């Protein structure tokens, strides 16, 4: 078993090109089955700073290739869902 806090420490990296996406900010969970459906990653567009535009990237659980000690490797053959600004998932 792995805790959310342990998952949040792991950096998410795209297998195809080595892009570092960042760290998990939240999870999407199936309320009925209690299974993780997707990882939610906080992203910043543009310059790193006070005025950077932020949003969320949602990566489906099926896109995870492996969860290692320090990283989570994902395959992004399909584009991840990008939510900008203050958009809610509900």
PDB file of N, CA, C and O in Angstrom:
ATOM      1  N   UNK A   1       0.849  -1.178   0.000  1.00  0.00           N
ATOM      2  CA  UNK A   1       0.000   0.000   0.000  1.00  0.00           C
ATOM      3  C   UNK A   1       0.889   1.233   0.000  1.00  0.00           C
ATOM      4  O   UNK A   1       1.955   1.246   0.615  1.00  0.00           O
ATOM      5  N   UNK A   2       0.440   2.263  -0.694  1.00  0.00           N
ATOM      6  CA  UNK A   2       1.179   3.514  -0.753  1.00  0.00           C
ATOM      7  C   UNK A   2       0.250   4.657  -0.342  1.00  0.00           C
ATOM      8  O   UNK A   2      -0.931   4.666  -0.688  1.00  0.00           O
ATOM      9  N   UNK A   3       0.791   5.602   0.386  1.00  0.00           N
ATOM     10  CA  UNK A   3       0.018   6.746   0.865  1.00  0.00           C
ATOM     11  C   UNK A   3       0.065   7.877  -0.151  1.00  0.00           C
ATOM     12  O   UNK A   3       1.004   7.971  -0.941  1.00  0.00           O
ATOM     13  N   UNK A   4      -0.955   8.741  -0.128  1.00  0.00           N
ATOM     14  CA  UNK A   4      -0.982   9.906  -1.017  1.00  0.00           C
ATOM     15  C   UNK A   4       0.251  10.766  -0.796  1.00  0.00           C
ATOM     16  O   UNK A   4       0.843  11.251  -1.760  1.00  0.00           O
ATOM     17  N   UNK A   5       0.646  10.962   0.445  1.00  0.00           N
ATOM     18  CA  UNK A   5       1.821  11.790   0.734  1.00  0.00           C
ATOM     19  C   UNK A   5       3.079  11.219   0.085  1.00  0.00           C
ATOM     20  O   UNK A   5       3.962  11.974  -0.322  1.00  0.00           O
ATOM     21  N   UNK A   6       3.168   9.893  -0.015  1.00  0.00           N
ATOM     22  CA  UNK A   6       4.313   9.262  -0.674  1.00  0.00           C
ATOM     23  C   UNK A   6       4.240   9.470  -2.182  1.00  0.00           C
ATOM     24  O   UNK A   6       5.259   9.721  -2.825  1.00  0.00           O
ATOM     25  N   UNK A   7       3.031   9.367  -2.751  1.00  0.00           N
ATOM     26  CA  UNK A   7       2.860   9.617  -4.183  1.00  0.00           C
ATOM     27  C   UNK A   7       3.226  11.056  -4.540  1.00  0.00           C
ATOM     28  O   UNK A   7       3.840  11.306  -5.578  1.00  0.00           O
ATOM     29  N   UNK A   8       2.849  11.994  -3.684  1.00  0.00           N
ATOM     30  CA  UNK A   8       3.096  13.410  -3.953  1.00  0.00           C
ATOM     31  C   UNK A   8       4.582  13.754  -3.958  1.00  0.00           C
ATOM     32  O   UNK A   8       4.969  14.783  -4.512  1.00  0.00           O
ATOM     33  N   UNK A   9       5.407  12.931  -3.363  1.00  0.00           N
ATOM     34  CA  UNK A   9       6.860  13.172  -3.337  1.00  0.00           C
ATOM     35  C   UNK A   9       7.531  12.759  -4.654  1.00  0.00           C
ATOM     36  O   UNK A   9       8.639  13.200  -4.957  1.00  0.00           O
ATOM     37  N   UNK A  10       6.858  11.923  -5.419  1.00  0.00           N
ATOM     38  CA  UNK A  10       7.442  11.398  -6.654  1.00  0.00           C
ATOM     39  C   UNK A  10       7.213  12.361  -7.815  1.00  0.00           C
ATOM     40  O   UNK A  10       6.116  12.893  -7.987  1.00  0.00           O
ATOM     41  N   UNK A  11       8.254  12.576  -8.604  1.00  0.00           N
ATOM     42  CA  UNK A  11       8.139  13.439  -9.779  1.00  0.00           C
ATOM     43  C   UNK A  11       7.533  12.638 -10.933  1.00  0.00           C
ATOM     44  O   UNK A  11       7.835  11.458 -11.107  1.00  0.00           O
ATOM     45  N   UNK A  12       6.680  13.288 -11.712  1.00  0.00           N
ATOM     46  CA  UNK A  12       6.034  12.629 -12.845  1.00  0.00           C
ATOM     47  C   UNK A  12       6.799  12.970 -14.117  1.00  0.00           C
ATOM     48  O   UNK A  12       7.021  14.140 -14.432  1.00  0.00           O
ATOM     49  N   UNK A  13       7.196  11.930 -14.841  1.00  0.00           N
ATOM     50  CA  UNK A  13       8.013  12.100 -16.045  1.00  0.00           C
ATOM     51  C   UNK A  13       7.369  11.351 -17.206  1.00  0.00           C
ATOM     52  O   UNK A  13       6.894  10.226 -17.051  1.00  0.00           O
ATOM     53  N   UNK A  14       7.363  12.000 -18.382  1.00  0.00           N
ATOM     54  CA  UNK A  14       6.810  11.402 -19.607  1.00  0.00           C
ATOM     55  C   UNK A  14       7.871  10.489 -20.218  1.00  0.00           C
ATOM     56  O   UNK A  14       8.995  10.920 -20.477  1.00  0.00           O
ATOM     57  N   UNK A  15       7.511   9.233 -20.445  1.00  0.00           N
ATOM     58  CA  UNK A  15       8.447   8.248 -21.002  1.00  0.00           C
ATOM     59  C   UNK A  15       8.948   8.650 -22.390  1.00  0.00           C
ATOM     60  O   UNK A  15      10.141   8.547 -22.676  1.00  0.00           O
ATOM     61  N   UNK A  16       8.040   9.106 -23.246  1.00  0.00           N
ATOM     62  CA  UNK A  16       8.381   9.348 -24.651  1.00  0.00           C
ATOM     63  C   UNK A  16       9.483  10.385 -24.850  1.00  0.00           C
ATOM     64  O   UNK A  16      10.297  10.243 -25.762  1.00  0.00           O
ATOM     65  N   UNK A  17       9.525  11.424 -24.014  1.00  0.00           N
ATOM     66  CA  UNK A  17      10.503  12.504 -24.254  1.00  0.00           C
ATOM     67  C   UNK A  17      11.225  12.984 -23.004  1.00  0.00           C
ATOM     68  O   UNK A  17      12.026  13.916 -23.085  1.00  0.00           O
ATOM     69  N   UNK A  18      10.967  12.378 -21.852  1.00  0.00           N
ATOM     70  CA  UNK A  18      11.669  12.755 -20.624  1.00  0.00           C
ATOM     71  C   UNK A  18      11.194  14.045 -19.978  1.00  0.00           C
ATOM     72  O   UNK A  18      11.826  14.536 -19.042  1.00  0.00           O
ATOM     73  N   UNK A  19      10.087  14.604 -20.464  1.00  0.00           N
ATOM     74  CA  UNK A  19       9.562  15.847 -19.904  1.00  0.00           C
ATOM     75  C   UNK A  19       9.161  15.639 -18.450  1.00  0.00           C
ATOM     76  O   UNK A  19       8.516  14.649 -18.104  1.00  0.00           O
ATOM     77  N   UNK A  20       9.551  16.582 -17.611  1.00  0.00           N
ATOM     78  CA  UNK A  20       9.181  16.557 -16.200  1.00  0.00           C
ATOM     79  C   UNK A  20       7.911  17.365 -16.027  1.00  0.00           C
ATOM     80  O   UNK A  20       7.889  18.565 -16.297  1.00  0.00           O
ATOM     81  N   UNK A  21       6.858  16.707 -15.579  1.00  0.00           N
ATOM     82  CA  UNK A  21       5.569  17.377 -15.452  1.00  0.00           C
ATOM     83  C   UNK A  21       5.358  18.001 -14.076  1.00  0.00           C
ATOM     84  O   UNK A  21       4.550  18.918 -13.928  1.00  0.00           O
ATOM     85  N   UNK A  22       6.064  17.520 -13.091  1.00  0.00           N
ATOM     86  CA  UNK A  22       5.894  18.055 -11.747  1.00  0.00           C
ATOM     87  C   UNK A  22       5.462  16.970 -10.786  1.00  0.00           C
ATOM     88  O   UNK A  22       5.827  15.804 -10.939  1.00  0.00           O
ATOM     89  N   UNK A  23       4.679  17.364  -9.789  1.00  0.00           N
ATOM     90  CA  UNK A  23       4.247  16.446  -8.741  1.00  0.00           C
ATOM     91  C   UNK A  23       2.725  16.414  -8.649  1.00  0.00           C
ATOM     92  O   UNK A  23       2.046  17.343  -9.087  1.00  0.00           O
ATOM     93  N   UNK A  24       2.206  15.349  -8.085  1.00  0.00           N
ATOM     94  CA  UNK A  24       0.757  15.189  -7.914  1.00  0.00           C
ATOM     95  C   UNK A  24       0.237  16.209  -6.911  1.00  0.00           C
ATOM     96  O   UNK A  24       0.791  16.369  -5.824  1.00  0.00           O
ATOM     97  N   UNK A  25      -0.831  16.893  -7.289  1.00  0.00           N
ATOM     98  CA  UNK A  25      -1.474  17.812  -6.344  1.00  0.00           C
ATOM     99  C   UNK A  25      -2.743  17.187  -5.773  1.00  0.00           C
ATOM    100  O   UNK A  25      -3.176  17.549  -4.678  1.00  0.00           O
ATOM    101  N   UNK A  26      -3.345  16.245  -6.516  1.00  0.00           N
ATOM    102  CA  UNK A  26      -4.586  15.632  -6.060  1.00  0.00           C
ATOM    103  C   UNK A  26      -4.831  14.347  -6.859  1.00  0.00           C
ATOM    104  O   UNK A  26      -4.105  14.038  -7.803  1.00  0.00           O
ATOM    105  N   UNK A  27      -5.854  13.620  -6.463  1.00  0.00           N
ATOM    106  CA  UNK A  27      -6.255  12.399  -7.159  1.00  0.00           C
ATOM    107  C   UNK A  27      -7.734  12.469  -7.493  1.00  0.00           C
ATOM    108  O   UNK A  27      -8.507  13.106  -6.778  1.00  0.00           O
ATOM    109  N   UNK A  28      -8.127  11.816  -8.576  1.00  0.00           N
ATOM    110  CA  UNK A  28      -9.547  11.625  -8.874  1.00  0.00           C
ATOM    111  C   UNK A  28      -9.855  10.171  -8.511  1.00  0.00           C
ATOM    112  O   UNK A  28      -9.224   9.248  -9.024  1.00  0.00           O
ATOM    113  N   UNK A  29     -10.831   9.980  -7.625  1.00  0.00           N
ATOM    114  CA  UNK A  29     -11.127   8.647  -7.105  1.00  0.00           C
ATOM    115  C   UNK A  29     -12.559   8.256  -7.418  1.00  0.00           C
ATOM    116  O   UNK A  29     -13.480   9.062  -7.287  1.00  0.00           O
ATOM    117  N   UNK A  30     -12.736   7.004  -7.834  1.00  0.00           N
ATOM    118  CA  UNK A  30     -14.069   6.436  -8.061  1.00  0.00           C
ATOM    119  C   UNK A  30     -14.690   6.185  -6.688  1.00  0.00           C
ATOM    120  O   UNK A  30     -14.209   5.345  -5.927  1.00  0.00           O
ATOM    121  N   UNK A  31     -15.751   6.908  -6.378  1.00  0.00           N
ATOM    122  CA  UNK A  31     -16.381   6.819  -5.062  1.00  0.00           C
ATOM    123  C   UNK A  31     -16.976   5.444  -4.785  1.00  0.00           C
ATOM    124  O   UNK A  31     -16.994   5.000  -3.637  1.00  0.00           O
ATOM    125  N   UNK A  32     -17.457   4.769  -5.813  1.00  0.00           N
ATOM    126  CA  UNK A  32     -18.112   3.469  -5.640  1.00  0.00           C
ATOM    127  C   UNK A  32     -17.091   2.374  -5.356  1.00  0.00           C
ATOM    128  O   UNK A  32     -17.248   1.599  -4.413  1.00  0.00           O
ATOM    129  N   UNK A  33     -16.042   2.313  -6.177  1.00  0.00           N
ATOM    130  CA  UNK A  33     -15.059   1.238  -6.062  1.00  0.00           C
ATOM    131  C   UNK A  33     -13.840   1.600  -5.231  1.00  0.00           C
ATOM    132  O   UNK A  33     -13.068   0.723  -4.844  1.00  0.00           O
ATOM    133  N   UNK A  34     -13.660   2.892  -4.951  1.00  0.00           N
ATOM    134  CA  UNK A  34     -12.507   3.337  -4.176  1.00  0.00           C
ATOM    135  C   UNK A  34     -11.191   3.234  -4.928  1.00  0.00           C
ATOM    136  O   UNK A  34     -10.127   3.140  -4.316  1.00  0.00           O
ATOM    137  N   UNK A  35     -11.260   3.252  -6.243  1.00  0.00           N
ATOM    138  CA  UNK A  35     -10.048   3.155  -7.071  1.00  0.00           C
ATOM    139  C   UNK A  35      -9.639   4.520  -7.598  1.00  0.00           C
ATOM    140  O   UNK A  35     -10.475   5.394  -7.824  1.00  0.00           O
ATOM    141  N   UNK A  36      -8.340   4.685  -7.789  1.00  0.00           N
ATOM    142  CA  UNK A  36      -7.815   5.924  -8.364  1.00  0.00           C
ATOM    143  C   UNK A  36      -8.099   5.914  -9.857  1.00  0.00           C
ATOM    144  O   UNK A  36      -7.748   4.962 -10.554  1.00  0.00           O
ATOM    145  N   UNK A  37      -8.738   6.977 -10.350  1.00  0.00           N
ATOM    146  CA  UNK A  37      -9.028   7.103 -11.777  1.00  0.00           C
ATOM    147  C   UNK A  37      -7.973   7.926 -12.497  1.00  0.00           C
ATOM    148  O   UNK A  37      -7.632   7.647 -13.646  1.00  0.00           O
ATOM    149  N   UNK A  38      -7.452   8.957 -11.804  1.00  0.00           N
ATOM    150  CA  UNK A  38      -6.519   9.859 -12.466  1.00  0.00           C
ATOM    151  C   UNK A  38      -5.650  10.589 -11.452  1.00  0.00           C
ATOM    152  O   UNK A  38      -6.014  10.752 -10.287  1.00  0.00           O
ATOM    153  N   UNK A  39      -4.489  11.024 -11.935  1.00  0.00           N
ATOM    154  CA  UNK A  39      -3.598  11.894 -11.173  1.00  0.00           C
ATOM    155  C   UNK A  39      -3.851  13.321 -11.617  1.00  0.00           C
ATOM    156  O   UNK A  39      -4.037  13.579 -12.807  1.00  0.00           O
ATOM    157  N   UNK A  40      -3.861  14.239 -10.687  1.00  0.00           N
ATOM    158  CA  UNK A  40      -4.034  15.651 -11.022  1.00  0.00           C
ATOM    159  C   UNK A  40      -2.740  16.363 -10.674  1.00  0.00           C
ATOM    160  O   UNK A  40      -2.259  16.294  -9.543  1.00  0.00           O
ATOM    161  N   UNK A  41      -2.184  17.051 -11.668  1.00  0.00           N
ATOM    162  CA  UNK A  41      -0.901  17.726 -11.509  1.00  0.00           C
ATOM    163  C   UNK A  41      -1.103  19.219 -11.679  1.00  0.00           C
ATOM    164  O   UNK A  41      -1.728  19.659 -12.645  1.00  0.00           O
ATOM    165  N   UNK A  42      -0.585  19.993 -10.756  1.00  0.00           N
ATOM    166  CA  UNK A  42      -0.639  21.452 -10.858  1.00  0.00           C
ATOM    167  C   UNK A  42       0.465  21.885 -11.817  1.00  0.00           C
ATOM    168  O   UNK A  42       1.626  21.521 -11.632  1.00  0.00           O
ATOM    169  N   UNK A  43       0.110  22.657 -12.836  1.00  0.00           N
ATOM    170  CA  UNK A  43       1.107  23.118 -13.798  1.00  0.00           C
ATOM    171  C   UNK A  43       1.107  24.638 -13.864  1.00  0.00           C
ATOM    172  O   UNK A  43       0.107  25.289 -13.566  1.00  0.00           O
ATOM    173  N   UNK A  44       2.247  25.186 -14.259  1.00  0.00           N
ATOM    174  CA  UNK A  44       2.362  26.623 -14.474  1.00  0.00           C
ATOM    175  C   UNK A  44       2.798  26.849 -15.911  1.00  0.00           C
ATOM    176  O   UNK A  44       3.748  26.232 -16.392  1.00  0.00           O
ATOM    177  N   UNK A  45       2.103  27.725 -16.575  1.00  0.00           N
ATOM    178  CA  UNK A  45       2.430  28.060 -17.957  1.00  0.00           C
ATOM    179  C   UNK A  45       3.206  29.364 -17.956  1.00  0.00           C
ATOM    180  O   UNK A  45       2.912  30.272 -17.179  1.00  0.00           O
ATOM    181  N   UNK A  46       4.183  29.450 -18.815  1.00  0.00           N
ATOM    182  CA  UNK A  46       4.942  30.691 -18.924  1.00  0.00           C
ATOM    183  C   UNK A  46       6.044  30.746 -17.889  1.00  0.00           C
ATOM    184  O   UNK A  46       6.559  29.715 -17.455  1.00  0.00           O
ATOM    185  N   UNK A  47       6.398  31.944 -17.503  1.00  0.00           N
ATOM    186  CA  UNK A  47       7.507  32.161 -16.587  1.00  0.00           C
ATOM    187  C   UNK A  47       7.157  31.680 -15.188  1.00  0.00           C
ATOM    188  O   UNK A  47       6.006  31.723 -14.754  1.00  0.00           O
ATOM    189  N   UNK A  48       8.201  31.219 -14.497  1.00  0.00           N
ATOM    190  CA  UNK A  48       8.018  30.858 -13.090  1.00  0.00           C
ATOM    191  C   UNK A  48       8.017  32.149 -12.296  1.00  0.00           C
ATOM    192  O   UNK A  48       9.026  32.851 -12.231  1.00  0.00           O
ATOM    193  N   UNK A  49       6.927  32.444 -11.717  1.00  0.00           N
ATOM    194  CA  UNK A  49       6.861  33.676 -10.954  1.00  0.00           C
ATOM    195  C   UNK A  49       5.459  33.960 -10.506  1.00  0.00           C
ATOM    196  O   UNK A  49       4.554  33.140 -10.660  1.00  0.00           O
ATOM    197  N   UNK A  50       5.297  35.114  -9.958  1.00  0.00           N
ATOM    198  CA  UNK A  50       4.040  35.517  -9.362  1.00  0.00           C
ATOM    199  C   UNK A  50       2.899  35.587 -10.377  1.00  0.00           C
ATOM    200  O   UNK A  50       1.745  35.329 -10.034  1.00  0.00           O
ATOM    201  N   UNK A  51       3.219  35.934 -11.620  1.00  0.00           N
ATOM    202  CA  UNK A  51       2.179  36.155 -12.621  1.00  0.00           C
ATOM    203  C   UNK A  51       2.044  35.008 -13.613  1.00  0.00           C
ATOM    204  O   UNK A  51       1.409  35.164 -14.656  1.00  0.00           O
ATOM    205  N   UNK A  52       2.635  33.855 -13.300  1.00  0.00           N
ATOM    206  CA  UNK A  52       2.511  32.697 -14.180  1.00  0.00           C
ATOM    207  C   UNK A  52       1.077  32.191 -14.163  1.00  0.00           C
ATOM    208  O   UNK A  52       0.424  32.180 -13.119  1.00  0.00           O
ATOM    209  N   UNK A  53       0.598  31.776 -15.318  1.00  0.00           N
ATOM    210  CA  UNK A  53      -0.742  31.206 -15.450  1.00  0.00           C
ATOM    211  C   UNK A  53      -0.686  29.772 -14.948  1.00  0.00           C
ATOM    212  O   UNK A  53       0.222  29.022 -15.308  1.00  0.00           O
ATOM    213  N   UNK A  54      -1.638  29.391 -14.128  1.00  0.00           N
ATOM    214  CA  UNK A  54      -1.602  28.020 -13.635  1.00  0.00           C
ATOM    215  C   UNK A  54      -2.854  27.266 -14.060  1.00  0.00           C
ATOM    216  O   UNK A  54      -3.865  27.864 -14.427  1.00  0.00           O
ATOM    217  N   UNK A  55      -2.767  25.980 -14.004  1.00  0.00           N
ATOM    218  CA  UNK A  55      -3.885  25.120 -14.348  1.00  0.00           C
ATOM    219  C   UNK A  55      -3.611  23.723 -13.842  1.00  0.00           C
ATOM    220  O   UNK A  55      -2.679  23.503 -13.069  1.00  0.00           O
ATOM    221  N   UNK A  56      -4.418  22.790 -14.274  1.00  0.00           N
ATOM    222  CA  UNK A  56      -4.245  21.412 -13.859  1.00  0.00           C
ATOM    223  C   UNK A  56      -4.183  20.493 -15.072  1.00  0.00           C
ATOM    224  O   UNK A  56      -4.854  20.721 -16.078  1.00  0.00           O
ATOM    225  N   UNK A  57      -3.377  19.469 -14.959  1.00  0.00           N
ATOM    226  CA  UNK A  57      -3.285  18.432 -15.979  1.00  0.00           C
ATOM    227  C   UNK A  57      -3.807  17.155 -15.347  1.00  0.00           C
ATOM    228  O   UNK A  57      -3.410  16.800 -14.237  1.00  0.00           O
ATOM    229  N   UNK A  58      -4.686  16.470 -16.041  1.00  0.00           N
ATOM    230  CA  UNK A  58      -5.240  15.226 -15.528  1.00  0.00           C
ATOM    231  C   UNK A  58      -4.702  14.072 -16.367  1.00  0.00           C
ATOM    232  O   UNK A  58      -4.874  14.028 -17.585  1.00  0.00           O
ATOM    233  N   UNK A  59      -4.049  13.143 -15.680  1.00  0.00           N
ATOM    234  CA  UNK A  59      -3.464  11.979 -16.338  1.00  0.00           C
ATOM    235  C   UNK A  59      -4.194  10.744 -15.840  1.00  0.00           C
ATOM    236  O   UNK A  59      -4.195  10.457 -14.643  1.00  0.00           O
ATOM    237  N   UNK A  60      -4.816  10.013 -16.758  1.00  0.00           N
ATOM    238  CA  UNK A  60      -5.571   8.816 -16.408  1.00  0.00           C
ATOM    239  C   UNK A  60      -4.682   7.730 -15.808  1.00  0.00           C
ATOM    240  O   UNK A  60      -3.517   7.589 -16.180  1.00  0.00           O
ATOM    241  N   UNK A  61      -5.239   6.976 -14.889  1.00  0.00           N
ATOM    242  CA  UNK A  61      -4.494   5.893 -14.237  1.00  0.00           C
ATOM    243  C   UNK A  61      -3.943   4.915 -15.271  1.00  0.00           C
ATOM    244  O   UNK A  61      -2.865   4.353 -15.082  1.00  0.00           O
ATOM    245  N   UNK A  62      -4.680   4.711 -16.361  1.00  0.00           N
ATOM    246  CA  UNK A  62      -4.239   3.783 -17.412  1.00  0.00           C
ATOM    247  C   UNK A  62      -2.989   4.281 -18.144  1.00  0.00           C
ATOM    248  O   UNK A  62      -2.347   3.510 -18.857  1.00  0.00           O
ATOM    249  N   UNK A  63      -2.641   5.549 -17.980  1.00  0.00           N
ATOM    250  CA  UNK A  63      -1.468   6.108 -18.647  1.00  0.00           C
ATOM    251  C   UNK A  63      -0.182   5.932 -17.828  1.00  0.00           C
ATOM    252  O   UNK A  63       0.904   6.256 -18.308  1.00  0.00           O
ATOM    253  N   UNK A  64      -0.298   5.428 -16.609  1.00  0.00           N
ATOM    254  CA  UNK A  64       0.884   5.223 -15.774  1.00  0.00           C
ATOM    255  C   UNK A  64       1.577   3.949 -16.215  1.00  0.00           C
ATOM    256  O   UNK A  64       0.970   2.878 -16.243  1.00  0.00           O
ATOM    257  N   UNK A  65       2.859   4.068 -16.561  1.00  0.00           N
ATOM    258  CA  UNK A  65       3.644   2.905 -16.977  1.00  0.00           C
ATOM    259  C   UNK A  65       4.228   2.201 -15.758  1.00  0.00           C
ATOM    260  O   UNK A  65       4.183   0.975 -15.663  1.00  0.00           O
ATOM    261  N   UNK A  66       4.774   2.975 -14.828  1.00  0.00           N
ATOM    262  CA  UNK A  66       5.354   2.400 -13.623  1.00  0.00           C
ATOM    263  C   UNK A  66       5.478   3.451 -12.529  1.00  0.00           C
ATOM    264  O   UNK A  66       5.628   4.642 -12.800  1.00  0.00           O
ATOM    265  N   UNK A  67       5.412   2.988 -11.303  1.00  0.00           N
ATOM    266  CA  UNK A  67       5.637   3.851 -10.149  1.00  0.00           C
ATOM    267  C   UNK A  67       6.904   3.348  -9.483  1.00  0.00           C
ATOM    268  O   UNK A  67       6.938   2.251  -8.924  1.00  0.00           O
ATOM    269  N   UNK A  68       7.951   4.172  -9.551  1.00  0.00           N
ATOM    270  CA  UNK A  68       9.231   3.792  -8.971  1.00  0.00           C
ATOM    271  C   UNK A  68       9.430   4.411  -7.601  1.00  0.00           C
ATOM    272  O   UNK A  68       8.508   4.989  -7.025  1.00  0.00           O
ATOM    273  N   UNK A  69      10.653   4.284  -7.083  1.00  0.00           N
ATOM    274  CA  UNK A  69      10.969   4.850  -5.768  1.00  0.00           C
ATOM    275  C   UNK A  69      10.883   6.362  -5.760  1.00  0.00           C
ATOM    276  O   UNK A  69      10.387   6.954  -4.802  1.00  0.00           O
ATOM    277  N   UNK A  70      11.368   6.997  -6.836  1.00  0.00           N
ATOM    278  CA  UNK A  70      11.447   8.456  -6.870  1.00  0.00           C
ATOM    279  C   UNK A  70      10.571   9.100  -7.938  1.00  0.00           C
ATOM    280  O   UNK A  70      10.270  10.291  -7.851  1.00  0.00           O
ATOM    281  N   UNK A  71      10.161   8.334  -8.938  1.00  0.00           N
ATOM    282  CA  UNK A  71       9.417   8.909 -10.059  1.00  0.00           C
ATOM    283  C   UNK A  71       8.216   8.055 -10.432  1.00  0.00           C
ATOM    284  O   UNK A  71       8.127   6.876 -10.089  1.00  0.00           O
ATOM    285  N   UNK A  72       7.296   8.693 -11.149  1.00  0.00           N
ATOM    286  CA  UNK A  72       6.171   8.003 -11.771  1.00  0.00           C
ATOM    287  C   UNK A  72       6.328   8.233 -13.272  1.00  0.00           C
ATOM    288  O   UNK A  72       6.326   9.374 -13.733  1.00  0.00           O
ATOM    289  N   UNK A  73       6.465   7.152 -14.029  1.00  0.00           N
ATOM    290  CA  UNK A  73       6.616   7.267 -15.476  1.00  0.00           C
ATOM    291  C   UNK A  73       5.250   7.107 -16.132  1.00  0.00           C
ATOM    292  O   UNK A  73       4.516   6.157 -15.860  1.00  0.00           O
ATOM    293  N   UNK A  74       4.928   8.064 -17.007  1.00  0.00           N
ATOM    294  CA  UNK A  74       3.630   8.031 -17.686  1.00  0.00           C
ATOM    295  C   UNK A  74       3.822   8.031 -19.191  1.00  0.00           C
ATOM    296  O   UNK A  74       4.810   8.550 -19.710  1.00  0.00           O
ATOM    297  N   UNK A  75       2.861   7.439 -19.879  1.00  0.00           N
ATOM    298  CA  UNK A  75       2.836   7.439 -21.347  1.00  0.00           C
ATOM    299  C   UNK A  75       1.737   8.392 -21.776  1.00  0.00           C
ATOM    300  O   UNK A  75       0.581   8.244 -21.379  1.00  0.00           O
ATOM    301  N   UNK A  76       2.101   9.362 -22.583  1.00  0.00           N
ATOM    302  CA  UNK A  76       1.113  10.343 -23.037  1.00  0.00           C
ATOM    303  C   UNK A  76       0.870  10.203 -24.528  1.00  0.00           C
ATOM    304  O   UNK A  76       0.967  11.179 -25.272  1.00  0.00           O
ATOM    305  N   UNK A  77       0.553   8.982 -24.971  1.00  0.00           N
ATOM    306  CA  UNK A  77       0.210   8.761 -26.374  1.00  0.00           C
ATOM    307  C   UNK A  77      -1.030   9.546 -26.743  1.00  0.00           C
ATOM    308  O   UNK A  77      -1.170  10.006 -27.876  1.00  0.00           O
ATOM    309  N   UNK A  78      -1.937   9.699 -25.774  1.00  0.00           N
ATOM    310  CA  UNK A  78      -3.101  10.564 -25.954  1.00  0.00           C
ATOM    311  C   UNK A  78      -2.853  11.806 -25.108  1.00  0.00           C
ATOM    312  O   UNK A  78      -2.198  11.731 -24.069  1.00  0.00           O
ATOM    313  N   UNK A  79      -3.364  12.923 -25.539  1.00  0.00           N
ATOM    314  CA  UNK A  79      -3.136  14.166 -24.810  1.00  0.00           C
ATOM    315  C   UNK A  79      -3.857  14.155 -23.472  1.00  0.00           C
ATOM    316  O   UNK A  79      -5.014  13.744 -23.388  1.00  0.00           O
ATOM    317  N   UNK A  80      -3.163  14.614 -22.410  1.00  0.00           N
ATOM    318  CA  UNK A  80      -3.835  14.696 -21.116  1.00  0.00           C
ATOM    319  C   UNK A  80      -4.852  15.837 -21.115  1.00  0.00           C
ATOM    320  O   UNK A  80      -4.738  16.778 -21.899  1.00  0.00           O
ATOM    321  N   UNK A  81      -5.827  15.747 -20.245  1.00  0.00           N
ATOM    322  CA  UNK A  81      -6.834  16.789 -20.103  1.00  0.00           C
ATOM    323  C   UNK A  81      -6.219  17.961 -19.354  1.00  0.00           C
ATOM    324  O   UNK A  81      -5.668  17.782 -18.268  1.00  0.00           O
ATOM    325  N   UNK A  82      -6.306  19.151 -19.921  1.00  0.00           N
ATOM    326  CA  UNK A  82      -5.789  20.357 -19.274  1.00  0.00           C
ATOM    327  C   UNK A  82      -6.948  21.223 -18.829  1.00  0.00           C
ATOM    328  O   UNK A  82      -7.833  21.547 -19.621  1.00  0.00           O
ATOM    329  N   UNK A  83      -6.942  21.597 -17.559  1.00  0.00           N
ATOM    330  CA  UNK A  83      -7.937  22.503 -17.017  1.00  0.00           C
ATOM    331  C   UNK A  83      -7.220  23.779 -16.614  1.00  0.00           C
ATOM    332  O   UNK A  83      -6.204  23.724 -15.921  1.00  0.00           O
ATOM    333  N   UNK A  84      -7.726  24.918 -17.033  1.00  0.00           N
ATOM    334  CA  UNK A  84      -7.052  26.169 -16.708  1.00  0.00           C
ATOM    335  C   UNK A  84      -7.741  26.898 -15.592  1.00  0.00           C
ATOM    336  O   UNK A  84      -8.934  26.726 -15.342  1.00  0.00           O
ATOM    337  N   UNK A  85      -6.959  27.719 -14.924  1.00  0.00           N
ATOM    338  CA  UNK A  85      -7.496  28.608 -13.894  1.00  0.00           C
ATOM    339  C   UNK A  85      -8.187  27.893 -12.764  1.00  0.00           C
ATOM    340  O   UNK A  85      -7.676  26.909 -12.228  1.00  0.00           O
ATOM    341  N   UNK A  86      -9.368  28.398 -12.398  1.00  0.00           N
ATOM    342  CA  UNK A  86     -10.089  27.906 -11.235  1.00  0.00           C
ATOM    343  C   UNK A  86     -11.182  26.917 -11.617  1.00  0.00           C
ATOM    344  O   UNK A  86     -12.247  26.923 -10.998  1.00  0.00           O
ATOM    345  N   UNK A  87     -10.961  26.096 -12.584  1.00  0.00           N
ATOM    346  CA  UNK A  87     -11.967  25.149 -13.035  1.00  0.00           C
ATOM    347  C   UNK A  87     -12.090  23.997 -12.055  1.00  0.00           C
ATOM    348  O   UNK A  87     -11.079  23.444 -11.621  1.00  0.00           O
ATOM    349  N   UNK A  88     -13.304  23.628 -11.702  1.00  0.00           N
ATOM    350  CA  UNK A  88     -13.567  22.487 -10.828  1.00  0.00           C
ATOM    351  C   UNK A  88     -13.766  21.242 -11.652  1.00  0.00           C
ATOM    352  O   UNK A  88     -14.167  21.318 -12.813  1.00  0.00           O
ATOM    353  N   UNK A  89     -13.485  20.079 -11.054  1.00  0.00           N
ATOM    354  CA  UNK A  89     -13.714  18.810 -11.746  1.00  0.00           C
ATOM    355  C   UNK A  89     -15.162  18.383 -11.668  1.00  0.00           C
ATOM    356  O   UNK A  89     -15.604  17.572 -12.481  1.00  0.00           O
ATOM    357  N   UNK A  90     -15.910  18.903 -10.719  1.00  0.00           N
ATOM    358  CA  UNK A  90     -17.312  18.496 -10.544  1.00  0.00           C
ATOM    359  C   UNK A  90     -18.231  19.258 -11.449  1.00  0.00           C
ATOM    360  O   UNK A  90     -19.442  19.038 -11.428  1.00  0.00           O
TER     361      UNK A  90
END
